[in-house]
Amino acid sequence: MLAAGGGTTALQTASEWLLATYDRDPASAAAGAVPYLKLFGTVAGGWLMARAALVAAAKPATPEADFYRAKRITARFYAEHVLPEAHVSRESIVNGAGSVLALDETLF
């Protein structure tokens, strides 16, 4: 149900890029700081939603069945609509430094 592999792969490749880039080009690495935080939050949210869905799947015939059904549905929504954003954040981190660094401080 949850395509967590795509999110974790995006986080791993972005993390590796940041670590490899920082020593030789700290400004480019820093330019990806905000998208990296967003990426990490998106993937962590996916992990938490997956955990909740697994717990909910184990409790279908309880008095709280509607609550657990809602957990499974919201986890699926997250996987299909939010988690794919991890790839966009990764692209911004790895390939977006040029446009960030092109802005001269005097333009602010």
Secondary structure as UniProt FT lines:
FT   HELIX           4..22
FT   TURN            23..24
FT   HELIX           26..31
FT   HELIX           33..57
FT   TURN            60..61
FT   TURN            63..64
FT   HELIX           65..77
FT   HELIX           78..82
FT   TURN            83..84
FT   HELIX           85..95
FT   HELIX           97..101
FT   HELIX           105..107
//
